[in-house]
Amino acid sequence: MKKILLLLSAALLGLVVLAGVSHIPRHRKPATFQEKTSHLITFLDKNGKDDTTCTATAIGPHALLTALHCDEDGSSKVLKVDLSMTKYHILTGITDNRDHLILLLDGPEFKNLVKEESLISPAPPRVGEKYFAYGHGNDYVFARQYSGVLDTERTAEEVSDVDLAEEARYFTIPAIGGDSGTAIFGSDGRIVGLISYSTSTGCEAFGLNFNPKAIQIAERFSVELLLTDSGR
């Protein structure tokens, strides 16, 4: 009888352990091209300590697109990327005078890029088009998927003159802190906006205004290219 009770106890303990394991969150592999280009980034302060956490998108082998306010004072020279926290040195940055920043970096090449076509398109979002975003937030959960639509019901009283001048777009994606810099993708994979600030109903994203030459530089940038160009 004791043997049977011991066996039953062991079996029950095994079930409890399995139930516990099934609830442990696992980092899943990115399933889509957009997820593969989405990165968690953490800016380091001058003392090398973690400062601001944001989301960025790889738009070149050594280039990330994120929000300018993530490194508002422009003092950061180093950032960490992804859960592995690989350190990169920030060699230079390009802004479009909105809340957008392209960072050109040293370090390992970002993989899974479609080099034949640009991720950034001047085409604005279309009414009724479905949008996707893969933010990281402050919880370090890898690439949470959001989907939503352009908010066409916003009244003139809710939109400021600054918003109009900067072509602000409002999405019903429930962004949280740390999602700043997250690219919003249209149905064909182009970037139609970048999360800047959260609102009571979703998030605010400004239209991209980069010079085409800046995009070309970001798409082909490498440290070797920088050294070659500087030697001319």
C-alpha positions in Angstrom: 0.0 0.0 0.0 2.8 2.4 0.9 4.4 1.7 -2.5 1.2 2.6 -4.3 0.8 5.8 -2.3 4.4 6.8 -3.1 3.9 6.2 -6.8 0.7 8.2 -6.7 2.4 11.1 -4.9 5.2 11.0 -7.4 2.8 11.1 -10.3 0.9 14.0 -8.8 4.1 15.9 -8.1 5.1 15.4 -11.7 1.8 16.8 -12.9 2.1 19.8 -10.7 5.7 20.4 -12.0 4.5 20.1 -15.6 1.6 22.5 -15.0 4.1 25.0 -13.5 6.5 24.6 -16.5 3.7 25.1 -19.0 3.0 28.6 -17.5 6.7 29.7 -17.7 6.8 32.3 -20.5 9.1 31.3 -23.3 10.8 33.7 -25.8 9.4 32.5 -29.2 11.2 32.9 -32.4 10.0 35.8 -34.6 7.5 34.5 -37.1 7.4 37.4 -39.6 9.8 39.7 -41.5 8.6 42.7 -39.5 9.3 40.9 -36.1 12.7 39.9 -37.3 13.6 43.6 -37.9 12.2 44.8 -34.6 14.7 45.3 -31.8 14.7 46.1 -28.1 17.3 48.9 -27.5 18.6 50.4 -24.2 20.7 53.6 -24.3 23.5 53.8 -21.8 24.4 56.9 -19.9 27.9 58.4 -19.7 28.6 56.1 -16.7 27.7 53.0 -18.7 24.4 52.4 -16.9 21.1 51.5 -18.5 19.1 54.6 -19.2 16.2 54.7 -21.7 14.5 51.6 -23.2 12.8 51.8 -26.5 12.1 49.8 -29.7 13.9 50.2 -33.0 13.7 48.7 -36.5 16.6 47.6 -38.6 16.6 49.4 -41.9 20.1 48.5 -42.9 22.8 46.1 -42.0 24.2 48.6 -39.4 21.3 51.0 -39.1 18.4 51.3 -36.7 15.3 53.6 -36.9 13.9 54.7 -33.6 12.3 57.8 -31.8 14.5 60.8 -31.3 13.2 61.4 -27.8 14.6 58.1 -26.7 18.0 59.9 -26.7 16.7 63.4 -26.4 19.9 65.1 -25.3 21.9 63.2 -27.8 24.6 62.3 -25.2 24.4 58.5 -25.5 27.3 56.9 -27.4 26.5 53.3 -26.7 23.4 51.2 -26.7 22.5 47.6 -26.1 20.4 45.6 -28.5 17.9 42.8 -27.9 17.7 40.3 -25.1 21.3 39.2 -25.6 22.2 42.9 -24.9 24.9 43.1 -27.6 26.6 46.5 -27.2 27.0 48.8 -30.2 28.7 52.1 -30.4 26.7 54.9 -32.0 28.8 56.3 -34.8 26.4 59.0 -35.9 22.7 59.8 -36.1 20.4 61.3 -38.7 17.1 63.0 -37.9 14.2 64.3 -40.0 13.4 67.1 -37.5 10.4 65.2 -36.3 10.6 62.6 -33.5 12.6 60.2 -35.7 16.3 59.1 -35.5 18.4 56.8 -37.7 21.4 55.4 -35.8 24.4 54.2 -37.7 26.3 51.7 -35.6 29.4 49.5 -35.5 29.2 45.9 -34.4 27.5 42.8 -35.8 25.3 43.1 -38.9 21.6 43.0 -38.5 20.2 40.0 -40.4 16.9 39.2 -42.2 16.8 42.4 -44.2 15.2 42.7 -47.6 18.0 44.6 -49.4 16.2 44.8 -52.7 13.6 47.3 -51.5 13.4 50.1 -49.0 11.4 49.6 -45.8 10.6 53.3 -45.7 8.1 54.5 -48.2 6.6 58.0 -48.6 3.2 56.4 -49.3 0.8 57.5 -46.5 -1.5 55.0 -44.7 -4.6 54.1 -46.7 -8.1 54.2 -45.1 -9.2 50.8 -44.1 -5.7 49.3 -44.4 -4.6 47.0 -41.6 -1.5 48.0 -39.6 1.0 46.0 -37.5 3.5 46.9 -34.9 6.0 44.8 -32.8 6.8 46.7 -29.7 8.9 45.7 -26.7 7.7 48.0 -23.9 9.4 48.1 -20.5 8.6 44.5 -19.7 11.3 43.0 -22.0 8.8 40.7 -23.6 10.0 40.0 -27.1 8.0 41.5 -29.9 4.4 41.8 -28.7 2.2 42.0 -31.8 -0.2 44.9 -32.1 -2.6 45.5 -34.9 -4.9 48.5 -35.4 -6.3 51.1 -37.8 -5.8 54.8 -38.5 -8.1 56.9 -36.3 -10.3 58.8 -38.7 -12.7 60.0 -36.0 -10.4 62.4 -34.4 -11.9 65.9 -34.3 -10.1 69.2 -35.2 -10.2 70.2 -31.6 -8.1 67.2 -30.6 -5.4 67.9 -33.1 -2.9 70.7 -32.4 -1.2 73.0 -35.0 2.0 71.2 -34.3 0.4 67.9 -35.1 -0.9 69.3 -38.4 2.4 70.7 -39.3 4.2 67.5 -38.6 1.6 65.3 -40.2 0.7 63.4 -37.0 -1.2 60.2 -37.4 -3.2 58.5 -34.7 -3.4 54.8 -34.4 -5.6 52.6 -32.1 -2.6 50.6 -31.1 -2.4 50.4 -27.2 1.2 51.5 -26.9 3.0 51.5 -23.6 6.3 53.0 -22.3 9.2 51.5 -24.1 7.2 51.1 -27.4 8.5 54.5 -28.5 10.3 54.1 -31.8 8.3 51.1 -32.8 7.7 51.1 -36.6 4.1 50.7 -37.7 3.9 48.6 -40.8 1.3 48.7 -43.5 -0.2 45.7 -45.2 2.6 45.5 -47.7 5.4 45.7 -45.2 6.3 49.4 -45.7 6.8 51.6 -42.6 3.8 54.0 -42.5 4.6 55.6 -39.1 6.7 55.5 -35.9 5.2 55.4 -32.4 6.2 58.7 -30.7 3.8 59.1 -27.8 0.8 57.3 -26.2 -2.6 58.9 -26.1 -5.8 58.0 -24.2 -7.1 56.0 -27.1 -3.9 54.6 -28.7 -0.7 56.2 -30.0 0.6 59.1 -31.9 2.9 58.6 -34.9 4.4 61.2 -37.2 4.9 60.8 -40.9 8.5 60.1 -41.9 10.3 63.0 -43.5 13.9 61.7 -44.2 15.8 62.9 -47.2 16.0 60.0 -49.7 19.8 60.2 -49.6 19.7 59.6 -45.8 17.7 56.4 -46.4 20.2 55.2 -49.0 23.1 55.8 -46.6 21.4 53.9 -43.9 20.6 51.0 -46.2 24.2 50.5 -47.3 26.2 51.8 -44.3 29.1 49.9 -42.9 32.2 50.9 -40.9 34.4 49.9 -43.9 32.3 52.3 -46.1 32.7 55.1 -43.5 36.5 54.6 -43.5 36.6 54.5 -47.4 34.5 57.6 -47.7 36.5 59.5 -45.1 39.7 58.7 -47.0 38.7 60.3 -50.2 
